[in-house]
């Protein structure tokens, strides 16, 4: 990990740079290090990049849902004393960002989603019947990316460990069900926060039509594509991701 983890009160997070706060929300099996390139780039562009560890596997089972994570995020924003933040979320993190924006619109200056759940969930909770088979899990991890080489042994090992931990697997399945239950389709037309949608053209987890639907439903959104790119654009094409996002933030005056 490029940056040191801070631990304060009930929170663990990375914080780098000074300026407008960008809070980054990781996905279900995504580590904080997935955003190393994002945090390095934007921390030198006049932003303070904060990546909290979301309590995905530490909340009680009853609270293992999108709504609870959105409230956890709100508590974290209050703890940090921020009036307004920019939220950036990948996969489940995008969904948490969207749900938080629905509940607490006054705290969100802008929203960036990439490979976000919230409208369509395919691979979040399925396909773990052969979880003890390392090669099956390796293939699942590789399928997240356009280029399977991005799924390093470290990433595959982490996914394998997660799905073979009974407690974590139960929480993973609870989150997947919660993501389906908290579908945002009816909410999005009422959410007027400026939203940047950056999507991999080859995303098989949340396919391109999901991005198109987000763009159609959100009143103030713009959609940008990255070619030869799967579900985690900020990992697979970090330079292009940063360039697109930087241009959008500059254009919108953030």
N, C-alpha and C positions, 0 to 999 in steps of 0.2 A: 504494500500500500504506500502510495507516494506521500501521504500526509498523516500526521499523528491523530489518533482518536482522542477526543476530549470526553471526559466523563463528569457530568454535573447533575446533581439531583437524580432523577430517574432517566436521564438522557445520555446517550453516547452518540457523538457526532464528529464529523470532520468540518473544520471551518478554515477557509483560506481566502485571503484578499481583503480589501476594504471597499465599501461603497454600497450600492443598491443590493439588498439581499436577494439571492437566487437560492431557493430551497429545492434540492434535488431529491426525488422520491424513487427509490430503487424498486425493482420488480420482485416477484415471489421468490425466485431463486437467484436473484441478481445481487452480487456483492457491491459494496461501496466503491471498490476499485474499478468497477465497470465505467465509472465516470471520471477516472483520473485525467483523461485528456480534456474533458469539459471543464473540470475545476482548475487545471493548470492554465488553460486558455483564458477563461473569463475572469479569473482572479487577477489577471494582469490588464484587464480592460475596464477597470472601475467598478467591479462587482465583488461583493462578498459571497462566496459560494459555500453553502452549508448543506451537508449531507447527513441527515439523521439516520441512525439505525432504527428501522421500523420494528415494532414489537410483534413481528409476525408469528414467532414461535413461543413468545413469553406471556402473551395475554391468556386469560382463562378461555376455555373453549367457547363459552357463551359470548365472549367479547371478540372472538376471532372472526371479524367481519369488516367489510369496507367502511361502514358507518363508524365503528369504534376507532378504526385507524385514522379516519378523517378528523375525529374529535381529538385524538392523540396529537395529531399534527397541529390542530388549533391551540391546544395547551402548550405545545412546544413554541409556537409563534409568540404566545403571550409570555411565556417564560423568558424568551430572548428579548422581549420588549419591542418587537417590530410592529409598526402600524400597518404597513403594506409590504407585501412580498411578491416576487415573481416565483411561480411554481413550475418545476420541470419534472415530468414523470414519464417513466418507461413501463409499459405493460401494466401490472397491478398498480404501480406507482402513479401512472397516468389516471387510472380510475379513482384512486384515493384523492389525487389533485382535483379531479372533476367534482367528486362528491363534496370535498371540502369547500370548493367554490360555490356549489349549490347551497350549502349550509351557512357559509360565512363570506358572502361575496365582497363585503366591504374591506376585507383584509387582502384581497388578491388583485394586484395591479395588472398582471398578465399571466397567461397560462401557456405552457408548451407541452404538447403530448406527442409521444412517439411509440408506435406499437401498443397503443393503450387498449386495455379492456374497458368495458362499460357499455358496449353495444353488442359485442359478439365474443363468445368465449369458446375456444375449441380445445386447446391442448393443456389448459391449466390444471385440470384435475384428473385427466384420463390416462389410461395406458400404463398403470403401475402394477399390473398383475404379474409381470415378470421382473419386478424390481430388483431381485437378487442377481439377475443376469447382467453383468457389467457391460457386455457388448450391446445389449438392448438399450440400456441407459445412455451409453456413449452415442448411439445413433440418434436417440431422442434429443440429446444436447446439441449434436451437430446440426440437426434439422432446424434449430432455431436460427441458424445463420445461413446466408447464401454460400459462403465459403466455409466448409466444414473445419478447415484448419484453425479457424478462430476459436473453436471449442477445444482449448488446451486440456492437457491431462488434469491440470489443477481444477479447471471448471467442471470437467466430467466427474472427478473424484468428489467434489463438493455436492453435486447433484446426487450422485450415488449414495453418499453418506446421508443426505437429507431424506431421500425416499426410503432408505432402509432403517431410519430411526422411526419407531412406531408413533411416538408422540408427534414428531414433525409431519409424518405422513397424514395423520388424522387432522392436524391443523391445515395442511395443504388442501385436503379435500373439503374441509369446512370453508376455507377461503374461496375455493373454486365455486362451491354452491352459493356462497354469499355474492360473488361477482355476477352470477346469473340472476340472482334475486334482486340485486341493486342495478338493474338495467336503467340506463340514463336517457333512453330514447325520448321519453315525454318531458324530461327536464331541460334538455339541451336548448330548445328554442327560446327558453326564458333566461338563458345565461348569456349576458351581454359582455362578459369580460373579453378583451382582445386575446385571441388564441392562435398560436402558431402550431401547425400540424406538420411534423416531419416524419415521413414514412418510407420504409424500404419497399421498393417495387416488387420484391420477391419474398415478402413476408408471408409465411404459411401459417403462422399462429393467429395473427389478426390480418387477414388478407387485404389487398389494396381497396376493395370495395368498402371495407370498414372505414378507412380514412376518408373516402368520398362521402360516406354517409355522415361522419362527424362534421365534415366541411359544410355539407348541405344543412344540417340541423343547427349548428352553432351560428348565431347571427353575425358575429364579428370575427371570422376565422379566415386564415389563409393556409393553403395546403402546398407543401413542397415535397418532391419525390427524390429519392436517392436510388440510382440504378445498381443492379447487382448487389442487393442489400436485403438482409432478412429482418428479423424481429427487433434487433438491438442496434439501430443505426449509429448511436454514439460510440459503440465499440467497434463496429465493422468498418465504418468510414468516418472516423472522428474529425478529420480535417474538413471534409465536406459538410458534416453536421454542424460544426462550429461556425463555418463560414456562412451557411444559410441562416443560422440562428442569430449570429452577430448582425448580419445585414437587416434582418427583420426587427431586431431590438433597436437598431439605429434609426430605421425608417419610422418606427412607431414612437420614437423619442423616449425609450426606456433606458 
